[in-house]
Every structure is written in structure tokens, then in C-alpha cells.
Amino acid sequence: MAEPEPTAAPEHARARAHGPLALRLAEPAPPGFVRLSHGDETVVALPAWPDGATPSVLDEYGVAPVPVERSGETRRVLAACLRVCWTDLSAEPWPGVPAEISDVLACYRALTGRGDDMTRSWALGALRRLADTGWILRSGDVVRLGPRCATWPQESHAVLRELVRRLPGPHPADGHPDGLPDGLPDGLPDGPAGAPATLPLEESGPGEPAGERPPGAARDETSPDLDGLLSAYDERRRAELVAAFMAVEHAAEPVHEARFAALRDPALRRTLAEMLARRGRTLIQRRDTWTSGYDDAVAARLTGGPGGKAGLAESERAVLTLVLVHSVAIPRADGLLPEDTWLSSYPVAVEELRRRTLLPIGELESALRTLRQAGLLSQVKAVSEEAPGGYVPGPQFHRLTAAARRRLQEELILAAGPQTPLAAAIRSRRA
């Protein structure tokens, strides 16, 4: 009997929840990861996509990826970072060279033709989002390309080189085109189900001098973790499995099984479920739509048990609880929502959140921003005085398993009615 392929489900789940794994200098990457080293003591591992596919495969099926806040501005700022950090176009984009933030902002101004304070604020917000998701690393006033830039496939480098040649530099003499050419990847990695996709290795010191390429940067492939499952299929079915895998992992909403053969066919669906299991994930069905979520056993290891924390700060957990109480629990008690849903069409206004919390305004806004980025909250725009807009639970609530839904229901009971008999029964059962 053939030896089973090694799996690293907890490591894959941890990377999805918290960003690239930090490794010791001599530590190998787990199966299914790409190992990135900067030649010093900075070594990280990123999950490798199956068969080299990227989330851009969703475009072929007309499936929407996870949205990015101010996606146009974020793409333009990433393009500006690429323009000033990728100075040697004969090499791969990553790791590039460090560059001053002032040069990134100057390049962005030349790219957009705008230099007002609002534009600068948008650019700084985009830099924060890119740093939070690993596309760039920020150290004081210096930035460099982050490890996620190493995930761009080789075949995309020619397009990226042409893009960089057409972009304006940070100085007026370098030109001034009207807009951003096509070709830059238009989506950032999705947030996790329970925590922002923060990068654990973001620096806080003075960093490297701008313009000096990090010595000895290397990108090392490790043993694959899904090839043994995919090798049993012909090219067409293998492509169907990979497409379904990318769809349930990276689509903003559950996908309909009619679009993917690997979701309709029970045999292919079993293989898809095993692919997800090797990444610490599981298939979740709701009627004829499918998505993926954290496997319960792996999630318990990640959070230290059912009652553990998943990376959110206390203020963020408090704000999320407030939104769940006012947009789900209260409407459900009034008979306006079905019992089994965590999604809501009853947004909580920001003014209501301000009245119900002791958090300072800045901390509240920061918590809302983090929860939006993680996909745990969605913002609903006002359409009239009767529908003023506000916040509702985000798309990550589609990804809850049945056990996770029950735990969340109990946590909400404990938060909303800690002195009730039902809350006492929950605490007694957990003791």
C-alpha cells in the first residue's frame, strides 16, 4: 500500500487565519507551502495554490471574488509600490528593493493626477490594507514588496513588466498617463472566518535603507500536498476539481453547484472534500450552493478550544457582538428572521453602535474597519431616511459549520442574557 501524502492541515488553517507562517532559518516549510527567505533570519511560508491556479479562475466562471474596500485605489497604490520597488525588471518582482513611502505617494499622485488631502488619505488607507494582507511590508517610512507578491505566477511576470514600464515614476519627468493599465491582479486574499488576515512579521524598526536589494532572497517550492489526489484524474476533471476548490475557498458568496462539475458529481465532490481536508477546511452545503469553512477539529486547535479566541481584539469582539445582537438576535426574537440564519437585512446604524458602547470613536471606527476587512461585517449604504444603512453580519457567516453555528448561538445568549436560565444551562454544560 502506498504511503499517504503528508498533510499539514493545522498549518494551512493557521496561515489562512493569520497570514504567512513565520519559520526559523533552518526550518523547512510544511507540505503544500512555498518557502520564502530574505537571506537573513526572515523566513516565511505561504500556501501554494493547486496546479498553479490563482483566484483569477473565478472570472472564467462569472463568480465574484471577495470584495476589497476601495479596490480601485488599493490596486493603484499596489501598482505604485510595484513601480518604485521593482527596479530590476530582468528579475522576478519579489523581493524587489525597499522604497520610501514618499516615492510611493508621489508615484500614486502622478498616476491619478490628483494631489489633494482626500487622495492622500485614500492612499494611506490602501497602504494599510496592503500591509495588513501581506502585499507589502511597511517599516517606518520605508516599504517593500510583501511575500504575497511572490505568489504571482511566472506567466504573469511579462504582463507585469509591461505594466511597470508604462507607469509613471515618482518624479514628474517620468511621465503622466491618465490611468492604470489593465493587468494588475484585481483582488487581495480573502479575510478569514474569525480574524483579520494580518501579517505576523510586519516590522516596526527603522528597516532597510531604501534602494538596497535584500541579499540572498530565495523562493523554494516544497512537497505538494494535493497532487496524489489530483493525479488519478484526466486533465479535464483535474481542472474541474481545481476550479471548484478555488471557488469554494475564494468566492465572496456560496457558489451554485450547477456551475461546477466537481460540486454536482458525488465522486468528484468526495475528492474535493479531501483536498479541503488537507488544508484544514471542510465543505459546507446550503440547499444547492456550496462554500468552505474551517474544519471543527482544526479550528479548535487554532483557537485553543471552542471558547478560545481567534485573533480579534477585545474591542473588535465587542463591536461584532453588538452588531449580532441588534441585527440578528433582536429581529429574530421579533419573528423577522428565520431561526437558522446569521445573515440579516436589518443593519445597525453607526449612531446606535456609538450609543451602546463605551469605546472611543477612533477605536470603534478601527474595529469596524478590521471587521469589514475580515469579512465579518458588511456595510449597508443608506437609501432613504427610513433605511439609514449601517452594519450587518458579513459573508464569513456563510462559512460556519453546524457546530460553529451552535457555539455562536450559545455565545450570543451568554452575551445578551447572561442571567437567564438558558445562559446558566449553557455554562453548566460547559463546566
C-alpha positions in Angstrom: 0.0 0.0 0.0 1.3 3.4 -1.0 2.3 5.8 1.8 -0.2 8.6 2.4 0.9 12.0 1.4 2.0 14.2 4.4 -0.6 16.8 5.3 -0.3 20.0 7.3 -3.9 20.9 7.8 -3.4 23.0 11.0 -0.6 24.9 9.4 -2.7 25.7 6.4 -5.6 26.8 8.5 -3.3 29.0 10.6 -1.9 30.6 7.5 -5.3 31.4 6.2 -6.4 32.8 9.6 -3.3 34.8 10.5 -1.3 35.3 7.3 2.1 33.8 6.2 3.8 31.4 8.7 6.9 32.7 10.3 9.7 30.0 10.2 13.1 29.6 11.8 16.1 30.0 9.5 16.7 26.2 9.1 13.1 25.1 9.4 11.5 23.5 6.3 8.1 24.6 5.1 5.2 22.3 5.7 3.8 20.3 2.7 1.9 22.4 0.3 3.7 25.6 1.2 6.2 27.8 -0.7 9.2 28.8 1.5 10.4 32.4 1.1 13.6 33.6 2.6 15.3 37.1 2.6 18.8 35.8 3.2 18.7 37.0 6.8 16.6 35.5 9.6 13.3 36.4 7.9 11.7 33.2 6.6 8.0 32.7 5.9 5.8 30.1 4.2 2.8 30.7 2.0 0.2 28.1 0.9 0.7 27.1 -2.7 -2.3 27.1 -4.9 -3.1 23.7 -6.6 -1.8 23.3 -10.1 -0.5 26.9 -10.1 -4.1 28.2 -10.3 -5.0 31.6 -8.8 -8.3 33.1 -7.7 -8.5 34.7 -11.2 -10.0 31.4 -12.3 -13.2 32.8 -10.8 -13.5 35.2 -13.6 -13.9 32.4 -16.1 -17.0 31.2 -14.2 -18.5 34.6 -13.6 -18.1 34.2 -9.8 -17.4 37.3 -7.7 -14.3 37.2 -5.5 -14.1 38.6 -2.0 -14.5 42.4 -2.4 -11.7 44.8 -1.4 -12.5 48.1 0.2 -11.8 50.9 -2.3 -10.5 48.3 -4.6 -9.5 50.8 -7.4 -7.4 52.9 -5.0 -5.9 49.8 -3.5 -4.8 48.4 -6.9 -3.3 51.8 -7.9 -1.3 52.0 -4.7 -0.1 48.4 -5.2 0.9 49.4 -8.7 2.8 52.4 -7.3 4.6 50.2 -4.9 5.5 47.8 -7.7 6.8 50.7 -9.8 9.2 52.0 -7.1 10.2 48.7 -5.6 10.7 46.5 -8.7 13.7 48.3 -10.2 15.4 45.3 -11.9 12.9 44.1 -14.5 15.1 41.3 -15.5 14.5 39.7 -12.1 11.2 38.5 -10.5 9.1 41.2 -8.8 9.7 39.8 -5.3 11.5 40.8 -3.2 12.4 44.0 -5.1 14.1 46.8 -3.2 12.9 49.0 -0.2 11.5 52.4 -1.2 10.4 55.5 0.6 6.7 55.9 1.2 7.0 59.4 -0.2 8.1 58.0 -3.5 5.1 55.6 -3.5 2.7 58.6 -2.8 4.4 60.7 -5.5 4.1 57.8 -8.0 0.4 57.4 -7.0 -0.2 61.2 -7.5 1.4 61.1 -10.9 -0.7 58.0 -11.8 -4.0 59.5 -10.7 -3.4 63.2 -11.5 -4.8 64.1 -8.0 -2.9 65.5 -5.1 -5.5 66.7 -2.6 -5.7 65.7 1.1 -8.5 63.3 0.4 -6.5 61.4 -2.2 -3.6 61.2 0.2 -5.9 59.8 2.9 -7.2 57.1 0.5 -3.6 56.2 -0.5 -2.5 55.8 3.2 -5.6 53.7 3.8 -4.7 51.5 0.9 -1.1 51.2 2.2 -2.5 50.0 5.5 -4.8 47.4 3.8 -1.9 46.1 1.7 0.3 45.8 4.7 -2.4 44.0 6.7 -2.8 41.4 4.0 0.9 40.8 3.2 1.2 42.5 -0.2 3.7 45.0 1.2 5.8 45.2 4.3 6.0 48.6 6.0 8.8 49.6 8.3 8.6 53.3 9.4 8.7 55.4 6.2 10.0 52.5 4.1 8.0 49.9 2.2 9.0 46.8 0.3 7.0 44.2 -1.6 5.5 41.6 0.7 5.5 37.8 0.4 2.2 37.6 -1.3 3.8 39.3 -4.4 5.8 36.0 -4.7 2.6 34.2 -5.5 2.2 35.9 -8.9 2.8 33.0 -11.4 5.7 33.2 -13.7 3.5 33.6 -16.8 2.1 36.9 -15.3 5.5 38.5 -15.0 5.7 39.6 -18.6 2.4 41.4 -18.2 3.6 43.0 -15.0 6.8 44.1 -16.6 4.9 45.9 -19.4 2.7 47.4 -16.8 5.6 48.8 -14.8 7.2 50.2 -18.0 4.0 52.2 -18.7 3.5 53.5 -15.1 4.8 57.0 -14.2 7.7 57.2 -11.8 7.6 59.3 -8.6 9.1 62.3 -10.4 7.2 64.5 -12.9 9.8 63.9 -15.6 8.9 60.2 -15.7 5.6 60.9 -17.5 2.0 61.1 -16.5 -0.5 58.7 -18.1 -4.2 59.1 -17.4 -5.0 55.9 -15.6 -4.0 52.4 -14.5 -3.4 49.9 -17.3 -5.1 46.5 -17.1 -3.0 43.6 -15.9 -2.5 44.1 -12.2 -4.2 41.4 -10.1 -7.5 42.9 -9.1 -8.2 41.1 -5.8 -6.5 40.6 -2.4 -6.7 37.4 -0.5 -9.9 36.9 1.4 -10.2 37.5 5.1 -10.5 34.6 7.3 -13.6 33.3 9.1 -12.8 34.9 12.5 -9.8 37.1 12.3 -8.1 39.7 10.1 -5.5 38.4 7.7 -2.7 40.2 9.5 1.0 39.5 8.7 2.9 38.4 11.8 6.3 39.6 10.5 5.5 43.3 9.9 8.4 45.3 11.1 8.4 48.2 13.5 12.0 49.4 13.5 13.9 51.6 11.1 14.1 48.8 8.5 16.4 48.5 5.5 17.7 51.6 3.7 15.6 52.4 0.6 17.0 51.2 -2.7 19.2 48.3 -1.4 18.0 44.9 -2.6 17.8 42.3 0.3 20.7 39.8 -0.2 20.1 36.2 -0.8 16.3 36.3 -1.3 15.0 32.8 -2.4 11.7 31.2 -3.2 11.7 27.4 -2.5 8.9 25.0 -3.5 8.2 22.2 -1.1 6.5 18.9 -1.4 2.9 19.2 -2.8 0.0 18.1 -0.7 -2.7 17.6 -3.3 -1.0 16.0 -6.3 -1.7 12.5 -5.1 -5.4 13.2 -5.2 -5.4 15.0 -8.5 -3.1 12.6 -10.4 -5.9 10.0 -10.5 -7.9 12.2 -12.9 -7.5 13.2 -16.5 -6.7 16.8 -17.4 -10.4 17.9 -17.8 -11.6 16.5 -14.4 -8.4 17.7 -12.7 -9.2 21.3 -13.9 -12.8 20.9 -12.7 -11.6 20.0 -9.3 -9.1 22.8 -9.1 -11.8 25.3 -10.3 -14.3 24.1 -7.7 -11.6 24.3 -5.0 -10.7 27.9 -5.8 -14.4 28.8 -6.0 -15.5 27.5 -2.6 -12.3 28.9 -1.0 -12.2 32.3 -2.5 -15.7 33.3 -3.8 -17.4 36.0 -1.8 -20.7 34.0 -1.6 -21.6 30.3 -1.7 -21.4 29.1 -5.3 -24.2 27.2 -7.1 -23.4 23.6 -7.9 -24.7 24.0 -11.4 -21.6 26.0 -12.3 -19.1 23.4 -11.2 -19.0 19.7 -12.2 -16.9 18.9 -9.1 -19.8 20.0 -6.9 -22.5 18.1 -8.9 -20.7 14.8 -9.2 -20.6 12.9 -5.9 -17.3 11.1 -6.7 -15.6 14.4 -7.6 -17.1 16.1 -4.6 -15.6 13.5 -2.3 -12.2 14.2 -3.8 -12.8 17.9 -3.4 -13.7 17.4 0.3 -10.4 15.5 0.8 -8.5 18.3 -0.9 -10.1 20.8 1.5 -9.5 18.5 4.5 -5.7 18.6 3.7 -5.9 22.3 4.0 -7.8 22.2 7.3 -11.1 23.1 5.6 -14.5 21.4 5.0 -17.3 21.6 2.5 -20.5 23.4 3.7 -23.8 22.9 1.8 -26.8 25.1 2.0 -29.5 23.8 -0.4 -27.8 23.7 -3.8 -25.0 26.1 -3.0 -21.6 25.3 -1.5 -18.8 27.1 0.3 -15.9 26.0 2.6 -15.1 26.7 6.2 -12.7 25.7 8.9 -12.9 22.0 10.0 -14.2 22.0 13.5 -11.3 19.9 14.9 -8.7 22.1 13.3 -10.5 25.3 14.4 -10.4 24.0 18.0 -6.7 23.6 17.8 -6.3 27.0 16.2 -8.3 28.8 18.9 -7.4 26.7 21.9 -10.8 25.1 22.2 -14.4 26.1 21.4 -14.3 29.1 23.7 -10.9 30.3 22.5 -10.1 33.5 20.8 -9.5 33.6 17.0 -7.3 36.7 16.8 -9.8 39.5 17.3 -9.1 42.2 19.8 -11.5 42.8 22.7 -12.9 45.9 21.1 -13.5 44.1 17.8 -15.3 41.2 19.6 -17.4 43.7 21.5 -18.4 45.5 18.3 -19.1 42.3 16.5 -21.3 41.1 19.4 -23.3 44.4 19.3 -24.0 44.0 15.6 -25.1 40.4 16.0 -27.4 41.3 18.9 -29.1 44.2 17.2 -29.2 42.9 13.6 -29.8 39.2 14.2 -30.9 38.4 17.8 -33.5 41.2 18.2 -35.0 40.8 14.8 -35.1 37.0 15.3 -36.9 37.5 18.7 -39.4 39.7 16.9 -40.1 36.9 14.3 -38.5 38.9 11.4 -35.6 36.4 10.8 -35.6 32.6 10.4 -34.1 30.7 13.3 -31.2 29.2 11.3 -29.7 32.3 9.7 -26.9 34.5 10.8 -27.3 36.9 7.9 -29.6 39.9 8.2 -31.3 42.7 6.3 -31.6 44.8 9.4 -28.5 47.0 9.6 -27.3 48.6 12.8 -26.7 52.3 12.4 -23.3 53.7 13.5 -25.1 56.1 15.8 -26.7 53.1 17.6 -23.3 51.4 18.0 -21.9 54.7 19.5 -24.7 54.8 22.0 -24.3 51.2 23.0 -20.5 51.1 23.6 -18.0 52.9 25.8 -15.3 52.6 23.1 -13.8 55.9 21.9 -14.9 56.9 18.4 -11.5 56.2 16.9 -11.3 52.7 18.5 -14.9 52.0 17.3 -14.0 53.0 13.7 -10.8 51.0 13.8 -12.8 47.9 15.0 -15.4 48.3 12.3 -12.6 48.7 9.6 -10.9 45.5 10.8 -14.2 43.5 10.9 -15.1 44.7 7.4 -11.7 43.7 6.1 -12.1 40.3 7.6 -15.5 39.8 6.0 -17.2 39.6 9.4 -19.2 42.7 8.8 -20.7 44.3 5.7 -21.6 48.0 5.4 -25.1 48.8 4.0 -25.4 52.2 2.4 -28.3 54.4 3.3 -31.1 54.6 0.7 -33.6 56.8 2.4 -34.5 58.3 5.8 -36.5 55.1 6.6 -33.5 52.9 5.6 -30.5 54.8 7.0 -28.0 52.0 6.5 -25.4 50.6 8.9 -23.7 47.3 9.5 -24.9 43.7 9.2 -23.0 40.3 9.6 -20.6 39.8 6.7 -20.2 36.9 4.2 -17.9 34.9 6.5 -21.0 33.8 8.4 -21.8 31.6 5.3 -18.7 29.6 6.2 -19.9 28.4 9.7 -20.2 24.7 10.2 -23.3 23.4 12.1 -21.2 23.0 15.2 -19.8 26.6 14.9 -23.3 27.9 14.4 -24.4 26.3 17.6 -21.4 27.7 19.5 -22.1 31.1 18.2 -25.7 30.9 19.2 -24.7 30.0 22.7 -22.1 32.8 22.9 -24.8 35.3 21.8 -27.1 34.0 24.5 -24.4 34.4 27.1 -23.7 38.0 25.9 -27.3 39.2 25.5 -28.8 37.4 28.6 -26.1 36.3 31.0 -28.6 36.0 33.9 -31.2 33.9 32.1 -31.9 30.2 32.9 -30.7 29.3 29.3 -27.4 31.0 29.9 -27.0 29.2 33.2 -27.7 25.9 31.5 -25.0 26.6 28.9 -22.4 27.5 31.5 -23.3 24.3 33.5 -22.9 22.1 30.4 -19.5 23.7 29.6 -18.2 23.4 33.1 
